[in-house]
């Protein structure tokens, strides 16, 4: 074993020891009133086989653990939002799977001071995997699927936070869902995702920008590696696209690309240590924090091994390096994640691989 491999192994062992000491509750079940099934009867508890899907280890060197706290659950179990956003110290969770359907227009708003949820104006049409971002008092909701992770549309809406009202804006040039959305310089960038035909549901690398002043879209240089369900964050005017999947969660990637809107160029950066898709990614204190996700691996006999990721990893854009931190108390994917104050809030999501179960679980993370 060479020195680099020895250091990596030692770091992983230290991280694992720290988690075992401080986070021994990841086998705990989810209350029945915080779960619902997409099809069939609602589960009273996750089975031992389903609980065994949880994975919290990370190969990244350990950083300060930080802490997770439980907050008020969502009003109803939901998953497959893409993902969530915040404005004026409120968390907004929009669209997704809920109550046995995949095309719901739900819009829930969380007040961290009161630790309470309320209903916002519903999305004008129901969809899952809707790309959302907030900027200048508006929340943009772009595209999405009207079937289960399939059948994309090109519809685009803007929500006026002060008026609690949605307005239709110019449709996107092409239909897609599960894309990454970011706001830079007053413009809205929509990157990657997946599109039709529904039986194929292939990942795309499209990069398009919306100008609210002119209500128009422009096509830009495509993401070099087409993928969907990726994480997105903005630092110093550049857009970071981290992880995601090539078509399905059987093909996760750790790829990390950075887009510079000023030059319309893409560059590679250090990959995320744990390849993942369907995860949350939020900028806080100059670092990008990633958590959650799902994947399917295969053993030597080609039998599937399903994993729901609970590991928390953060990226320093100055040093181009990653660290690991306290894992999520309840590993999930397809969740709503956004910054509210000095806390990253993670609401809803699926506790098993795929969209079969939704949760109302809501936990918040603060770095150490």
C-alpha positions in Angstrom: 0.0 0.0 0.0 1.4 3.4 -1.0 1.5 6.4 1.2 -1.5 8.1 -0.4 -3.6 5.0 0.0 -2.5 4.6 3.7 -3.4 8.2 4.4 -6.8 7.8 2.7 -7.5 4.6 4.7 -6.4 6.2 7.9 -8.7 9.2 7.3 -11.6 7.0 6.5 -11.1 5.0 9.8 -10.9 8.2 11.8 -14.1 9.5 10.2 -15.8 6.3 10.9 -14.7 6.2 14.5 -16.0 9.8 15.0 -19.3 9.0 13.5 -19.7 5.8 15.6 -19.0 7.8 18.7 -21.4 10.6 18.1 -24.0 9.2 15.7 -25.1 5.8 16.7 -28.8 6.3 16.0 -28.9 5.9 12.2 -30.6 2.6 12.5 -33.7 4.3 14.1 -37.0 3.9 12.3 -39.2 6.7 11.0 -42.5 7.4 12.7 -45.4 6.0 10.7 -47.1 9.4 10.6 -44.1 10.8 8.7 -44.1 8.2 5.9 -46.4 7.4 3.0 -46.2 4.9 0.1 -46.5 6.0 -3.5 -48.4 2.8 -4.1 -50.1 0.3 -1.8 -50.7 0.6 2.0 -48.6 3.1 3.9 -45.7 1.5 5.9 -45.9 1.4 9.6 -42.1 1.1 9.8 -39.2 0.5 7.5 -38.2 -3.2 7.3 -34.7 -4.4 8.4 -33.8 -4.8 4.7 -34.8 -1.2 4.0 -33.0 0.1 7.0 -29.9 -1.8 5.8 -29.8 0.5 2.7 -28.6 3.4 4.9 -24.9 4.3 4.4 -23.2 7.0 6.4 -19.5 6.5 5.7 -17.4 8.8 3.7 -13.8 8.4 2.3 -13.1 12.1 2.7 -10.8 13.3 5.6 -12.8 14.2 8.7 -13.6 17.9 9.4 -15.4 19.5 12.3 -18.6 17.3 12.7 -21.2 20.1 13.1 -24.6 19.2 14.5 -28.0 18.1 13.3 -31.3 18.9 15.0 -34.9 17.7 14.4 -37.4 20.4 13.2 -41.1 20.4 12.6 -42.0 17.7 10.0 -43.5 18.7 6.6 -47.3 18.9 6.7 -47.3 15.6 4.6 -44.7 13.2 3.4 -43.1 14.2 0.1 -40.2 13.4 -2.1 -38.6 14.0 -5.6 -38.7 17.8 -5.3 -35.7 19.4 -7.1 -34.9 20.5 -4.6 -35.9 23.5 -2.5 -35.0 27.2 -2.1 -35.3 30.0 0.4 -36.1 33.7 0.4 -36.5 36.2 3.3 -35.6 33.6 5.9 -38.2 31.1 4.7 -37.8 27.7 3.2 -39.9 26.8 0.1 -40.6 23.2 -0.9 -42.3 22.9 -4.3 -43.8 20.0 -6.3 -42.9 16.3 -6.0 -44.5 13.0 -5.1 -47.1 13.0 -2.4 -50.3 11.1 -1.5 -49.9 8.4 -4.0 -49.4 10.8 -7.0 -46.3 12.1 -8.8 -47.7 15.4 -10.2 -48.7 17.4 -7.2 -48.5 21.2 -7.1 -47.8 21.4 -3.4 -46.0 24.5 -2.1 -45.0 24.4 1.6 -43.3 27.4 3.4 -41.3 27.0 6.6 -40.8 29.7 9.2 -37.7 28.8 11.4 -38.6 31.2 14.2 -42.0 29.7 14.8 -40.8 26.2 13.7 -44.0 26.0 11.6 -45.1 25.2 8.1 -47.8 26.9 6.1 -49.3 26.5 2.6 -48.1 28.8 -0.2 -49.9 29.4 -3.5 -49.7 26.0 -5.3 -47.6 25.6 -8.5 -49.9 26.3 -11.5 -49.5 22.7 -12.6 -48.3 19.7 -10.6 -44.9 18.1 -11.4 -41.9 16.3 -9.9 -38.2 17.2 -10.2 -39.0 20.9 -10.8 -35.9 23.0 -10.8 -36.2 26.0 -8.4 -34.2 29.0 -7.3 -34.9 32.3 -5.6 -33.7 35.7 -6.7 -34.8 39.3 -6.2 -38.0 38.5 -4.4 -39.1 35.8 -6.9 -38.9 32.0 -7.0 -38.4 30.4 -10.4 -39.8 26.9 -11.0 -38.6 25.4 -14.3 -39.6 22.3 -16.1 -40.2 19.0 -14.4 -41.8 15.6 -15.1 -45.6 14.9 -15.0 -45.0 11.1 -14.9 -42.8 9.2 -12.4 -39.4 10.7 -13.3 -40.5 10.9 -16.9 -42.4 13.0 -19.5 -40.7 16.4 -19.2 -42.3 19.7 -20.1 -40.8 23.1 -20.9 -43.1 25.2 -18.7 -41.6 28.0 -16.5 -43.1 30.0 -13.7 -42.1 32.8 -11.3 -43.6 33.2 -7.8 -43.8 36.7 -6.4 -43.1 36.1 -2.7 -44.7 39.3 -1.4 -47.9 38.6 -3.3 -48.0 34.8 -2.9 -48.7 34.5 -6.6 -47.4 32.5 -9.6 -47.1 33.9 -13.1 -46.2 32.0 -16.2 -43.0 33.2 -17.9 -41.4 32.4 -21.3 -41.2 28.6 -21.7 -37.8 27.0 -21.8 -36.4 26.3 -25.3 -36.5 22.5 -24.6 -38.4 20.3 -22.1 -36.5 18.8 -19.2 -36.7 17.8 -15.5 -34.3 17.1 -12.7 -32.0 20.0 -13.8 -29.8 22.2 -11.7 -30.9 25.8 -11.4 -28.8 28.8 -10.2 -29.1 32.6 -10.1 -26.1 34.7 -11.1 -26.1 38.5 -11.9 -29.9 38.7 -12.0 -30.2 35.9 -14.6 -31.4 32.3 -14.1 -29.3 29.4 -15.3 -30.7 25.9 -16.0 -28.1 23.2 -16.4 -28.4 19.5 -17.2 -31.3 17.3 -16.3 -33.1 14.6 -18.3 -35.6 14.7 -21.2 -37.8 12.6 -23.5 -38.6 10.3 -25.2 -40.0 9.0 -21.9 -39.1 5.3 -22.5 -35.4 6.4 -22.9 -35.3 9.2 -20.4 -31.7 10.3 -21.2 -29.5 12.7 -19.3 -28.7 16.0 -21.1 -26.0 18.6 -20.7 -28.0 21.6 -21.9 -27.2 25.0 -20.4 -29.8 27.7 -20.9 -30.1 31.2 -19.3 -33.3 33.2 -18.6 -33.3 37.0 -18.6 -36.2 38.2 -16.5 -35.9 41.7 -17.9 -36.5 40.6 -21.5 -38.5 37.4 -20.6 -36.3 35.4 -22.9 -34.0 32.4 -23.0 -30.6 31.9 -24.5 -28.7 28.6 -25.2 -25.2 28.5 -23.8 -22.2 26.1 -23.9 -23.4 22.7 -22.7 -22.2 20.9 -19.5 -19.3 18.6 -20.7 -20.8 15.5 -19.1 -24.6 15.3 -19.5 -26.2 14.3 -16.2 -29.3 14.8 -14.0 -30.1 14.9 -10.2 -26.8 16.9 -9.6 -26.0 19.3 -6.9 -25.6 23.0 -7.6 -24.2 26.0 -5.8 -22.8 29.4 -6.7 -19.5 30.9 -5.4 -18.0 34.1 -6.6 -20.2 34.3 -9.6 -19.4 30.8 -10.9 -21.8 27.8 -10.9 -20.6 24.5 -9.4 -22.3 21.3 -10.7 -21.4 18.3 -8.4 -22.3 14.6 -8.8 -25.5 13.4 -10.4 -26.2 10.4 -12.6 -25.9 9.3 -16.1 -29.5 8.4 -16.9 -30.1 6.2 -13.7 -28.9 5.9 -10.1 -27.0 2.8 -11.3 -24.6 5.2 -13.0 -23.8 7.9 -10.3 -20.8 10.1 -10.9 -18.5 12.2 -8.6 -17.8 14.7 -11.5 -17.5 18.3 -10.4 -17.7 21.0 -13.1 -17.6 24.8 -12.7 -19.3 27.2 -15.2 -18.1 30.8 -15.6 -21.0 32.8 -17.1 -18.6 35.7 -18.0 -16.6 33.5 -20.4 -19.2 30.7 -21.2 -16.7 28.1 -20.2 -16.6 24.9 -18.1 -13.7 23.6 -16.0 -13.1 20.5 -13.9 -12.6 20.6 -10.1 -12.0 18.0 -7.5 -14.7 15.3 -7.6 -17.0 14.7 -4.7 -15.5 11.7 -2.6 -18.9 9.9 -2.6 -20.5 9.8 -6.0 -24.1 10.5 -5.5 -27.4 11.7 -7.1 -30.6 13.1 -5.7 -28.6 14.9 -3.0 -28.8 18.4 -1.5 -26.1 21.0 -2.0 -26.0 24.3 -0.2 -23.4 27.1 0.1 -22.7 28.1 3.7 -19.7 29.9 5.3 -17.7 29.7 2.0 -18.1 25.9 1.7 -20.4 23.8 -0.4 -22.2 21.2 1.7 -23.5 17.9 0.1 -25.7 15.3 1.8 -28.1 12.5 1.0 -28.5 10.8 -2.3 -29.1 7.3 -3.6 -27.3 4.7 -5.7 -27.5 1.1 -6.9 -24.4 -1.0 -7.0 -24.0 -4.7 -8.1 -22.1 -7.6 -6.5 -20.1 -10.2 -8.2 -23.2 -12.2 -9.1 -24.8 -9.0 -10.6 -27.3 -8.8 -7.7 -28.4 -5.2 -6.9 -27.1 -3.5 -3.7 -29.3 -0.4 -2.9 -27.8 2.4 -0.9 -29.4 5.5 0.6 -26.6 7.9 1.5 -26.5 9.8 4.7 -22.9 11.1 4.5 -22.2 14.8 4.7 -19.3 16.1 2.6 -18.2 19.7 2.1 -16.1 21.4 -0.5 -13.7 24.4 -0.1 -13.5 26.2 -3.5 -10.3 28.0 -2.4 -8.3 24.8 -1.8 -10.3 22.6 -4.2 -10.6 19.9 -1.5 -13.3 18.0 0.4 -13.9 17.0 4.0 -16.5 14.8 5.8 -18.8 15.8 8.7 -21.6 14.4 10.9 -23.9 12.3 8.7 -27.6 12.9 8.4 -29.6 11.4 11.3 -32.1 10.1 8.7 -30.5 9.3 5.3 -32.7 10.3 2.4 -32.7 11.3 -1.3 -34.9 13.4 -3.5 -35.2 15.9 -0.7 -35.7 19.7 -0.3 -32.6 21.4 1.0 -31.8 25.1 1.4 -30.1 27.6 3.6 -32.2 29.5 6.2 -30.2 31.8 8.4 -27.1 29.9 9.5 -28.7 26.5 9.1 -29.1 24.1 6.2 -32.7 22.7 6.3 -33.3 19.3 4.8 -37.0 18.4 4.4 -38.8 15.3 3.0 -37.2 12.8 0.7 -37.2 9.1 0.1 -35.8 6.8 2.8 -35.3 3.9 0.4 -33.9 3.7 -3.2 -36.4 4.8 -5.7 -39.7 6.7 -5.2 -41.7 4.1 -3.4 -41.8 5.8 0.0 -42.0 9.5 0.9 -41.2 11.1 4.3 -42.1 14.3 6.2 -38.8 14.2 8.1 -37.2 17.6 8.6 -33.7 18.0 10.0 -31.4 21.0 10.1 -27.6 21.1 10.0 -25.1 23.7 11.3 -21.4 23.4 10.7 -19.0 23.1 13.7 
